Amino acid sequence: MELLIMVYACRTSCARNIIGVIPYFPYSKQCKMRKRGSIVSKLLASMMCKAGLTHLITMDLHQKEIQGFFNIPVDNLRASPFLLQYIQEEIPDYRNAVIVAKSPASAKRAQSFAERLRLGIAVIHGEAQDAESDLVDGRHSPPTVKNIGAIHPSLEIPLLIPKEKPPITVVGDVGGRIAIIVDDIIDDVDSFLAAAETLKERGAYKIFVMATHGILSSDAPHLIEESAIDEVVVTNTIPHEIQKLQCPKIKTVDISMILSEAIRRIHNGESMSYLFRNIGMDD
C-alpha cells in the first residue's frame, strides 16, 4: 500500500516516468487459479498499473508468465549469474557436484544450472508434501463439502481420480557427490529439509541449498541450523540480517550491481538487452 500511495503521489505531481524496483514480487506463487480461488498476482499487477506505474524492474518471478499480467514494460532480471559465480568461487570441488531439483516442478531451473556448469542433474520424486498445494498457499478455504443433492440424479459426472504420490525416489546418482539444491524461493524449509535427508541417505557428503529469494519465515533459521544442510545461499532481494544472526549457515550473495545497472540504463535511455544476454526461453 505504501508503494501504491507513493506511485499515485508521483502521478498526481505530473511525473513523466514512474519506475518501480521490486526485487521480490510479493504473492508471486499465487499466479494460477486453483479451484475457484483468486489470482492475487494479477490483482497486484492491476493495482500497480492503475496507481500509475510506467515500468517495473523485478527479479526471478516465480512464473515468467506474471509479466503478462501487466500492461507496462516489465524487466524480469536473473540472479543465476551471481549464484553460478558463487558455486565456482566458493565451492572448491564443485566439479564433483550434482544439481538437484527437490521436485519435478523445479527441474527446469536445475537443468539450466547444470548445463551452464557442465554438471549432472538429479530429481527427487515422490515427496509427501507438495509446495504448490492449496494447503500451503492458504487457499484451501472454505473446506470442501460433499453435496449429493446439487447434481441431478440422471447426470453422472466423472470425478477426477485423486493423486497418490509414489515412494520417494532420486532420479540420478548423488553417491559420494556434493548436492546443490536449487529453487527460486525459500520460505517454509520443510521440503528442503526432507530433500536433504533423502540425499544424505543416498550418499551425498555435502548439501548446499541455493535460491534467489530467502524469505526464511518463522523458525526456518533454527530448523536449518539443526538439519543436514551444510549451507544455504540466498541473494539480498529480501533483507534477512536477523535470520543470519540466528543461523550461521545462511550466506548472502549481493545482486545490487545488476539492479543499479538496470536503473542506470533505463534512466539514460540505453538498451536493456545486454542484461538478458545468454538467457534462453526456458531460463
C-alpha positions as CSV (number, residue, x, y, z in Angstrom):
1,M,0.0,0.0,0.0
2,E,2.9,2.4,0.8
3,L,4.3,1.7,-2.7
4,L,0.9,2.4,-4.4
5,I,0.4,5.6,-2.4
6,M,3.9,6.9,-3.4
7,V,3.3,5.9,-7.0
8,Y,0.0,7.8,-7.0
9,A,1.6,10.8,-5.4
10,C,4.2,10.9,-8.1
11,R,1.5,10.6,-10.8
12,T,-0.6,13.4,-9.3
13,S,2.6,15.5,-9.2
14,C,2.9,15.1,-13.0
15,A,6.0,12.8,-13.0
16,R,6.9,11.8,-16.6
17,N,8.0,8.2,-15.7
18,I,7.4,6.2,-12.5
19,I,9.6,3.1,-12.4
20,G,9.1,0.6,-9.6
21,V,12.1,-1.6,-8.4
22,I,10.6,-4.6,-6.7
23,P,13.4,-7.3,-6.4
24,Y,10.9,-9.8,-4.8
25,F,7.5,-9.5,-6.3
26,P,5.0,-10.4,-3.5
27,Y,2.3,-13.1,-3.8
28,S,4.1,-14.4,-6.9
29,K,3.2,-18.0,-6.0
30,Q,-0.5,-17.2,-6.3
31,C,-0.3,-16.7,-10.1
32,K,-2.7,-19.5,-11.1
33,M,-6.4,-20.1,-10.5
34,R,-6.9,-23.2,-8.3
35,K,-10.4,-24.4,-8.0
36,R,-12.4,-21.1,-7.8
37,G,-9.7,-19.1,-6.0
38,S,-8.3,-15.7,-6.8
39,I,-5.1,-14.9,-8.8
40,V,-3.5,-12.5,-6.4
41,S,-0.6,-11.7,-8.7
42,K,-3.0,-10.4,-11.3
43,L,-4.8,-8.2,-8.7
44,L,-1.5,-6.8,-7.6
45,A,-0.4,-6.0,-11.1
46,S,-3.7,-4.3,-11.9
47,M,-3.3,-2.1,-8.7
48,M,0.2,-1.1,-9.6
49,C,-0.7,-0.1,-13.2
50,K,-3.9,1.7,-12.0
51,A,-1.8,3.7,-9.5
52,G,0.4,5.0,-12.3
53,L,3.5,2.8,-12.6
54,T,5.1,3.1,-16.0
55,H,7.9,0.5,-15.7
56,L,8.7,-2.4,-13.4
57,I,12.1,-3.9,-12.5
58,T,11.9,-7.2,-10.7
59,M,14.0,-10.4,-10.3
60,D,13.3,-14.1,-10.8
61,L,9.5,-14.1,-10.9
62,H,8.0,-17.4,-9.7
63,Q,6.5,-17.8,-13.1
64,K,7.6,-15.7,-16.1
65,E,4.0,-15.5,-17.3
66,I,3.3,-13.0,-14.5
67,Q,4.8,-10.4,-16.8
68,G,1.7,-10.8,-18.9
69,F,-0.5,-9.5,-16.1
70,F,0.9,-6.0,-16.6
71,N,0.2,-3.6,-19.4
72,I,3.5,-1.8,-18.8
73,P,7.1,-3.0,-19.6
74,V,8.4,-5.5,-17.0
75,D,12.1,-6.4,-16.8
76,N,12.5,-9.8,-15.1
77,L,16.2,-9.8,-14.2
78,R,18.0,-13.1,-13.3
79,A,20.1,-13.8,-10.2
80,S,21.5,-17.1,-11.6
81,P,24.8,-15.5,-12.8
82,F,25.6,-14.4,-9.3
83,L,24.7,-17.8,-7.8
84,L,26.7,-19.6,-10.5
85,Q,29.7,-17.4,-9.7
86,Y,29.4,-18.3,-6.0
87,I,29.4,-22.0,-6.8
88,Q,32.5,-21.7,-9.0
89,E,34.4,-19.5,-6.5
90,E,33.2,-20.7,-3.0
91,I,32.8,-24.4,-3.6
92,P,36.4,-25.7,-4.3
93,D,35.5,-29.1,-5.7
94,Y,32.3,-28.1,-7.4
95,R,33.2,-30.3,-10.4
96,N,32.2,-33.2,-8.2
97,A,28.8,-31.7,-7.6
98,V,25.4,-32.6,-8.9
99,I,22.5,-30.1,-9.3
100,V,19.3,-31.3,-7.6
101,A,15.7,-30.4,-8.1
102,K,13.7,-31.1,-4.9
103,S,10.6,-31.8,-7.0
104,P,9.9,-32.3,-10.8
105,A,8.4,-28.7,-10.8
106,S,11.8,-27.2,-10.2
107,A,13.6,-29.5,-12.7
108,K,13.8,-26.8,-15.4
109,R,15.8,-24.4,-13.1
110,A,18.1,-27.3,-12.1
111,Q,18.6,-28.2,-15.7
112,S,19.6,-24.6,-16.5
113,F,22.2,-24.5,-13.7
114,A,23.5,-28.0,-14.7
115,E,24.0,-27.1,-18.3
116,R,25.9,-23.9,-17.5
117,L,28.2,-25.6,-15.0
118,R,28.6,-28.7,-17.2
119,L,27.4,-30.9,-14.3
120,G,24.9,-33.8,-13.8
121,I,21.3,-33.4,-12.6
122,A,19.2,-35.3,-10.1
123,V,15.5,-35.0,-9.4
124,I,13.7,-36.0,-6.2
125,H,10.3,-37.5,-7.0
126,G,7.5,-38.6,-4.6
127,E,7.8,-36.2,-1.7
128,A,5.0,-36.4,0.8
129,Q,4.2,-32.7,0.6
130,D,3.6,-30.5,-2.4
131,A,4.9,-26.9,-2.3
132,E,2.2,-25.9,-4.9
133,S,-0.7,-27.4,-3.0
134,D,-3.8,-25.4,-1.9
135,L,-3.0,-26.0,1.8
136,V,0.4,-24.4,1.5
137,D,-0.5,-21.2,-0.2
138,G,-3.6,-20.6,2.0
139,R,-6.4,-21.0,-0.5
140,H,-7.9,-24.2,0.8
141,S,-10.9,-22.3,2.1
142,P,-13.8,-22.9,2.7
143,P,-13.5,-26.7,3.3
144,T,-14.9,-28.9,0.6
145,V,-18.4,-30.1,1.4
146,K,-19.9,-33.1,-0.5
147,N,-23.4,-32.2,-1.5
148,I,-25.1,-35.0,-3.3
149,G,-28.3,-33.1,-3.9
150,A,-26.6,-30.5,-6.1
151,I,-26.3,-32.9,-9.0
152,H,-29.3,-34.1,-10.8
153,P,-29.9,-37.9,-10.3
154,S,-29.9,-38.6,-14.1
155,L,-26.4,-37.0,-14.5
156,E,-23.2,-38.9,-13.8
157,I,-20.3,-36.5,-13.9
158,P,-17.0,-38.4,-13.7
159,L,-14.8,-37.3,-10.9
160,L,-11.0,-36.8,-11.2
161,I,-9.1,-39.5,-9.5
162,P,-7.1,-38.1,-6.6
163,K,-3.3,-38.1,-6.9
164,E,-1.3,-40.5,-4.8
165,K,2.5,-39.8,-4.6
166,P,4.8,-42.7,-5.1
167,P,7.6,-43.5,-2.5
168,I,10.5,-41.1,-2.5
169,T,13.0,-41.8,-5.3
170,V,16.0,-39.9,-6.5
171,V,16.4,-40.0,-10.3
172,G,20.2,-39.6,-10.8
173,D,23.3,-40.5,-8.9
174,V,24.3,-38.5,-5.8
175,G,26.5,-41.0,-4.0
176,G,29.9,-39.5,-3.0
177,R,29.0,-36.2,-4.6
178,I,28.2,-32.6,-3.5
179,A,24.4,-32.0,-3.8
180,I,23.3,-28.5,-4.8
181,I,19.6,-28.0,-4.4
182,V,18.3,-25.0,-6.5
183,D,15.0,-23.2,-6.3
184,D,13.7,-19.6,-6.6
185,I,12.1,-19.1,-3.1
186,I,13.0,-20.4,0.3
187,D,10.2,-19.8,2.8
188,D,8.9,-22.9,4.5
189,V,12.0,-25.1,4.7
190,D,10.3,-28.4,5.5
191,S,10.6,-29.6,1.8
192,F,14.3,-28.6,1.7
193,L,15.0,-30.5,5.0
194,A,13.2,-33.6,3.7
195,A,15.2,-33.4,0.4
196,A,18.5,-33.0,2.4
197,E,17.7,-36.1,4.5
198,T,16.9,-38.1,1.3
199,L,20.2,-37.0,-0.3
200,K,22.2,-37.9,2.8
201,E,20.7,-41.4,2.8
202,R,21.6,-41.7,-0.9
203,G,25.3,-40.9,-0.1
204,A,25.7,-37.2,-0.8
205,Y,28.5,-35.9,1.5
206,K,27.8,-32.2,1.3
207,I,24.5,-30.4,0.7
208,F,24.0,-26.8,-0.4
209,V,20.7,-25.0,-1.0
210,M,20.7,-22.1,-3.4
211,A,17.8,-19.7,-4.1
212,T,17.1,-16.2,-5.2
213,H,14.6,-15.1,-2.5
214,G,15.3,-16.0,1.1
215,I,12.1,-15.3,3.0
216,L,13.1,-17.8,5.7
217,S,10.0,-17.0,7.8
218,S,9.0,-18.4,11.2
219,D,11.6,-20.8,12.8
220,A,13.3,-21.6,9.4
221,P,16.8,-20.5,10.7
222,H,16.7,-22.9,13.7
223,L,15.5,-25.8,11.5
224,I,18.3,-25.1,9.0
225,E,20.9,-25.0,11.8
226,E,19.8,-28.4,13.1
227,S,19.4,-30.0,9.7
228,A,21.8,-32.0,7.4
229,I,22.1,-28.9,5.1
230,D,25.7,-27.5,5.1
231,E,25.0,-24.1,3.6
232,V,22.0,-22.0,2.4
233,V,22.9,-19.4,-0.2
234,V,20.4,-16.7,-1.0
235,T,20.5,-13.2,-2.5
236,N,19.7,-9.9,-0.8
237,T,16.4,-9.3,-2.7
238,I,14.9,-9.6,0.8
239,P,16.6,-8.3,4.0
240,H,17.5,-11.3,6.3
241,E,20.1,-10.0,8.7
242,I,18.2,-11.3,11.7
243,Q,17.9,-14.8,10.2
244,K,21.7,-14.8,9.5
245,L,22.4,-14.0,13.2
246,Q,20.2,-17.0,14.2
247,C,21.9,-19.3,11.7
248,P,25.5,-19.0,10.5
249,K,24.8,-21.5,7.7
250,I,22.9,-18.8,5.8
251,K,25.1,-16.9,3.3
252,T,24.2,-13.9,1.2
253,V,25.1,-13.1,-2.4
254,D,24.8,-9.4,-3.3
255,I,22.8,-8.7,-6.5
256,S,22.6,-4.9,-6.1
257,M,25.0,-4.4,-9.1
258,I,22.5,-5.7,-11.7
259,L,19.7,-3.7,-10.2
260,S,21.7,-0.5,-10.3
261,E,22.8,-1.1,-13.8
262,A,19.2,-1.7,-14.9
263,I,18.2,1.6,-13.3
264,R,21.1,3.4,-14.9
265,R,20.3,2.1,-18.4
266,I,16.6,3.0,-18.1
267,H,17.4,6.4,-16.8
268,N,19.8,7.1,-19.7
269,G,17.6,5.5,-22.3
270,E,20.1,2.7,-23.1
271,S,19.3,-0.8,-24.3
272,M,18.3,-3.4,-21.6
273,S,19.1,-6.4,-23.8
274,Y,22.7,-6.5,-22.6
275,L,21.4,-7.7,-19.2
276,F,19.5,-10.5,-20.8
277,R,22.3,-12.0,-22.9
278,N,22.6,-15.8,-23.0
279,I,19.1,-16.2,-21.4
280,G,17.0,-18.8,-23.3
281,M,13.3,-19.4,-23.4
282,D,13.5,-22.0,-20.5
283,D,15.6,-19.8,-18.2
